[in-house]
Amino acid sequence: MAREKQLDVGFRECPNQCSHNGVCFDGECMCEAGYSGVDCAVVEVGNDSCQNDCGAFGGTKTARGRCWLGKCFCYPGFQGSDCTEVLKLPCPTDDDLGVCSGSGECHYGK
């Protein structure tokens, strides 16, 4: 009589639930960008890890965004993967209660 081989279909847990910074697959963590290690607990953060320092170009210009986990989060008025694209935000017109009510200048749509 031939013996059948049973497949192990049990759930294999990951260490420390991948620190909630990755996805568990067959007992191993697949870390999100910006994290590493067997349990995704090592944070790889720093302004130098973002493209063009989010528009600061190594400190030669004012940053146009904030670097977090290797990704730029752009300030209002800027866009793109490195925040170097200027985003023209519309300012209120005279039809919309006047341009800053005649009491200032419009910046970043406000």
C-alpha positions as CSV (number, residue, x, y, z in Angstrom):
1,M,0.0,0.0,0.0
2,A,1.4,3.3,-1.1
3,R,1.6,6.1,1.5
4,E,0.4,9.5,0.5
5,K,2.6,12.5,1.3
6,Q,0.9,15.2,3.2
7,L,1.4,18.8,2.3
8,D,2.2,21.2,5.2
9,V,-0.5,23.8,4.8
10,G,0.1,25.3,8.3
11,F,0.5,29.0,8.8
12,R,4.1,30.0,9.5
13,E,4.2,33.2,11.6
14,C,6.8,35.9,11.0
15,P,9.0,37.4,13.6
16,N,7.5,40.3,15.5
17,Q,4.7,40.4,12.9
18,C,7.2,42.2,10.6
19,S,7.0,45.1,13.1
20,H,4.0,46.2,11.0
21,N,6.4,47.4,8.4
22,G,6.1,44.6,5.9
23,V,4.1,41.6,4.7
24,C,4.5,38.1,6.1
25,F,4.8,35.4,3.5
26,D,5.5,31.8,4.5
27,G,7.3,32.8,7.7
28,E,9.5,35.5,6.1
29,C,9.0,39.3,6.1
30,M,8.9,41.2,2.9
31,C,9.7,44.7,4.1
32,E,8.2,47.9,2.8
33,A,10.5,50.6,1.3
34,G,12.5,52.2,4.0
35,Y,12.6,49.2,6.3
36,S,14.9,46.1,6.5
37,G,15.9,43.3,8.8
38,V,14.4,39.9,9.4
39,D,11.5,41.5,11.2
40,C,11.5,44.9,9.2
41,A,12.5,46.7,12.4
42,V,15.5,48.5,11.0
43,V,14.5,51.9,9.7
44,E,16.5,53.3,6.9
45,V,15.6,57.0,7.1
46,G,17.5,60.2,6.2
47,N,17.4,63.2,4.0
48,D,20.3,61.8,1.9
49,S,18.1,58.9,0.9
50,C,15.7,61.0,-1.1
51,Q,16.1,62.0,-4.7
52,N,17.8,65.5,-4.8
53,D,17.1,65.9,-1.1
54,C,13.5,66.8,-2.0
55,G,14.6,69.8,-4.0
56,A,17.3,71.0,-1.6
57,F,20.1,69.6,-3.9
58,G,22.5,68.9,-1.1
59,G,21.7,72.0,0.9
60,T,22.3,74.5,-2.0
61,K,18.6,75.4,-2.1
62,T,15.7,75.4,0.3
63,A,14.0,72.0,0.5
64,R,10.6,71.9,-1.3
65,G,9.4,68.8,0.7
66,R,10.2,66.5,3.6
67,C,12.0,63.2,3.2
68,W,10.5,60.3,5.1
69,L,11.5,56.7,4.5
70,G,13.1,57.4,1.2
71,K,10.1,59.3,-0.2
72,C,9.5,63.0,-0.7
73,F,6.4,64.5,0.7
74,C,6.1,67.9,-1.1
75,Y,5.2,71.2,0.4
76,P,2.2,73.1,-1.0
77,G,3.1,74.4,-4.4
78,F,5.5,71.7,-5.4
79,Q,5.1,68.2,-6.8
80,G,7.0,65.3,-8.4
81,S,9.1,62.5,-7.0
82,D,11.7,65.0,-5.8
83,C,9.4,68.1,-5.3
84,T,11.2,70.1,-8.1
85,E,8.1,70.7,-10.2
86,V,6.3,73.9,-9.4
87,L,2.6,73.4,-9.0
88,K,0.6,76.5,-9.9
89,L,-2.2,76.8,-7.4
90,P,-5.0,79.1,-8.4
91,C,-5.6,82.2,-6.2
92,P,-9.0,83.6,-5.6
93,T,-10.1,86.1,-8.2
94,D,-12.1,89.3,-7.8
95,D,-15.2,87.3,-8.5
96,D,-14.4,85.1,-5.5
97,L,-14.4,87.9,-2.9
98,G,-11.3,89.7,-4.3
99,V,-7.7,88.8,-4.5
100,C,-6.8,88.5,-0.8
101,S,-9.4,91.2,-0.3
102,G,-6.8,93.7,-1.6
103,S,-4.9,93.3,1.7
104,G,-2.0,91.0,0.7
105,E,-0.5,88.6,-1.8
106,C,-1.6,85.2,-2.8
107,H,0.9,82.3,-2.1
108,Y,0.2,78.7,-2.7
109,G,-3.5,79.3,-3.5
110,K,-4.2,81.2,-0.3
